[in-house]
Amino acid sequence: MNNKIVTTEKSSPAFGPFSQAVMKDGFLYTSGLMPFLPGSGDLVSTDLEEQMHRCMLNMKAILAAADMSVEDLIMVTIFTTDMNEFATLNKVYGSYFEGVSAFPSRAAVGVAALAKGARVELTAIAKK
């Protein structure tokens, strides 16, 4: 198996039996990117907009640890406990792609609940 574990202290810590991200055959697969603060793993706040920003910052930190950027994203999946707030999520998400030549594909999924009371979670696939 030629998996390379990608980890950084600049993103929220893994709090279970999983890696922050795995590199395989040039592809980066992230675990769920949650709105938890690096180091402590505490929820950034209960505000959905702040949670989305923290998820995006955590994603950027994982990408940077793999020597990648948002330009390398292929697919992003957003999980949210409130699809009625999708416009807010979309606004925050879009702000991280200003000047990017092509957006990654994306899915958004409404869920009943997320770990530790989070309101949003992301997963991503990237390739340099």
The 8 nearest C-alpha neighbors of each residue, nearest first, counted from 0:
[[1, 2, 23, 3, 24, 22, 4, 21],
 [2, 0, 3, 23, 24, 22, 4, 21],
 [1, 3, 23, 22, 0, 21, 4, 24],
 [2, 4, 22, 21, 5, 1, 23, 20],
 [3, 5, 21, 20, 22, 2, 6, 18],
 [6, 4, 20, 21, 3, 65, 19, 64],
 [5, 7, 19, 4, 20, 64, 61, 8],
 [8, 6, 9, 10, 64, 61, 5, 60],
 [7, 9, 10, 37, 38, 12, 6, 11],
 [10, 8, 7, 37, 60, 11, 57, 38],
 [11, 9, 57, 37, 8, 60, 7, 12],
 [10, 12, 37, 35, 36, 40, 57, 38],
 [11, 13, 40, 14, 37, 10, 38, 8],
 [12, 14, 15, 19, 18, 17, 11, 16],
 [15, 13, 12, 16, 17, 40, 11, 18],
 [14, 16, 17, 13, 18, 12, 19, 30],
 [15, 17, 14, 18, 13, 19, 30, 12],
 [18, 16, 15, 13, 19, 30, 14, 20],
 [19, 17, 20, 13, 4, 30, 21, 16],
 [18, 20, 30, 6, 13, 29, 5, 17],
 [21, 19, 29, 5, 18, 28, 30, 4],
 [20, 22, 4, 28, 5, 3, 27, 2],
 [21, 23, 27, 3, 26, 2, 25, 4],
 [24, 22, 2, 26, 25, 21, 27, 1],
 [25, 23, 26, 22, 1, 2, 27, 126],
 [24, 26, 23, 126, 22, 27, 127, 125],
 [27, 25, 126, 23, 22, 24, 125, 28],
 [26, 28, 22, 125, 124, 21, 126, 29],
 [29, 27, 124, 21, 20, 123, 22, 26],
 [30, 28, 20, 123, 122, 19, 31, 27],
 [29, 31, 19, 20, 122, 32, 28, 18],
 [30, 32, 122, 121, 33, 120, 29, 19],
 [33, 31, 121, 120, 54, 122, 30, 58],
 [32, 34, 120, 54, 35, 31, 121, 119],
 [35, 33, 54, 50, 53, 42, 43, 36],
 [36, 34, 42, 40, 41, 11, 33, 43],
 [35, 37, 40, 11, 41, 43, 39, 38],
 [38, 36, 11, 10, 9, 40, 39, 8],
 [37, 39, 40, 36, 8, 12, 11, 9],
 [40, 38, 41, 37, 36, 12, 11, 35],
 [39, 41, 35, 36, 11, 38, 37, 12],
 [42, 40, 35, 39, 36, 43, 37, 34],
 [41, 43, 35, 44, 34, 36, 40, 117],
 [42, 44, 35, 36, 34, 41, 50, 53],
 [45, 43, 46, 42, 50, 49, 47, 34],
 [44, 46, 47, 43, 50, 42, 117, 118],
 [47, 45, 49, 44, 48, 50, 43, 118],
 [48, 46, 50, 49, 51, 45, 118, 119],
 [47, 49, 51, 50, 46, 52, 87, 88],
 [50, 48, 52, 46, 51, 47, 53, 44],
 [49, 51, 34, 47, 53, 48, 52, 46],
 [50, 52, 54, 48, 53, 49, 47, 55],
 [51, 53, 49, 55, 50, 54, 56, 48],
 [52, 54, 34, 56, 50, 51, 55, 57],
 [55, 53, 34, 51, 57, 33, 52, 56],
 [54, 56, 58, 52, 57, 53, 59, 51],
 [57, 55, 53, 59, 58, 54, 52, 60],
 [56, 58, 10, 54, 60, 55, 59, 53],
 [59, 57, 55, 61, 56, 60, 54, 62],
 [58, 60, 62, 56, 57, 61, 63, 55],
 [61, 59, 63, 57, 58, 62, 10, 9],
 [62, 60, 64, 58, 63, 59, 57, 7],
 [61, 63, 67, 59, 65, 60, 68, 64],
 [62, 64, 66, 60, 67, 65, 61, 59],
 [63, 65, 61, 62, 66, 60, 7, 5],
 [64, 66, 62, 63, 67, 5, 61, 27],
 [67, 65, 63, 64, 62, 68, 127, 61],
 [68, 66, 62, 63, 65, 71, 127, 69],
 [69, 67, 70, 62, 71, 63, 59, 66],
 [68, 70, 71, 72, 59, 67, 96, 62],
 [71, 69, 68, 72, 99, 101, 100, 67],
 [72, 70, 125, 69, 127, 126, 68, 67],
 [73, 71, 125, 69, 103, 70, 74, 124],
 [72, 74, 103, 125, 124, 104, 71, 126],
 [75, 73, 104, 124, 103, 105, 123, 72],
 [76, 74, 123, 105, 122, 104, 124, 106],
 [75, 77, 106, 122, 121, 105, 107, 123],
 [78, 76, 107, 121, 120, 108, 106, 79],
 [77, 79, 108, 120, 119, 109, 107, 121],
 [80, 78, 119, 109, 81, 118, 110, 108],
 [79, 81, 110, 118, 111, 109, 112, 82],
 [82, 80, 83, 79, 84, 109, 118, 85],
 [81, 83, 85, 84, 109, 79, 80, 108],
 [84, 82, 81, 85, 86, 80, 87, 109],
 [85, 83, 82, 87, 86, 81, 88, 47],
 [84, 86, 88, 82, 87, 83, 89, 81],
 [87, 85, 89, 88, 84, 90, 83, 82],
 [88, 86, 90, 85, 89, 84, 91, 48],
 [89, 87, 85, 91, 86, 90, 92, 51],
 [88, 90, 92, 86, 87, 91, 93, 85],
 [91, 89, 87, 93, 88, 92, 86, 94],
 [90, 92, 94, 88, 93, 89, 87, 52],
 [91, 93, 89, 94, 90, 95, 88, 55],
 [94, 92, 90, 95, 96, 91, 89, 97],
 [93, 95, 91, 92, 96, 97, 90, 89],
 [96, 94, 93, 92, 97, 91, 55, 69],
 [97, 95, 99, 93, 94, 98, 69, 102],
 [98, 96, 99, 94, 95, 93, 100, 102],
 [97, 99, 96, 100, 101, 95, 94, 70],
 [100, 98, 96, 97, 101, 70, 102, 69],
 [99, 101, 98, 102, 70, 96, 97, 103],
 [102, 100, 99, 103, 70, 96, 98, 104],
 [101, 103, 104, 99, 100, 96, 70, 72],
 [104, 102, 73, 74, 72, 105, 101, 75],
 [103, 105, 74, 73, 75, 102, 106, 72],
 [106, 104, 75, 74, 76, 103, 107, 77],
 [105, 107, 76, 77, 75, 108, 104, 74],
 [108, 106, 77, 76, 78, 105, 109, 79],
 [107, 109, 78, 77, 110, 79, 106, 76],
 [108, 110, 79, 80, 82, 78, 81, 107],
 [109, 111, 80, 112, 79, 108, 78, 113],
 [110, 112, 80, 109, 113, 79, 81, 118],
 [113, 111, 110, 80, 114, 116, 118, 117],
 [114, 112, 117, 116, 118, 115, 111, 80],
 [115, 113, 116, 117, 112, 33, 118, 120],
 [114, 116, 117, 113, 42, 112, 41, 118],
 [115, 117, 114, 113, 118, 112, 42, 45],
 [118, 116, 113, 115, 119, 114, 34, 42],
 [117, 119, 80, 79, 47, 116, 113, 120],
 [120, 118, 79, 78, 117, 51, 80, 50],
 [119, 121, 33, 78, 32, 77, 31, 79],
 [122, 120, 77, 32, 31, 76, 78, 123],
 [121, 123, 31, 76, 29, 75, 32, 30],
 [124, 122, 75, 29, 74, 28, 76, 125],
 [123, 125, 28, 74, 27, 73, 72, 29],
 [124, 126, 72, 27, 73, 71, 26, 123],
 [125, 127, 26, 71, 25, 27, 72, 73],
 [126, 71, 67, 125, 25, 26, 72, 66]]
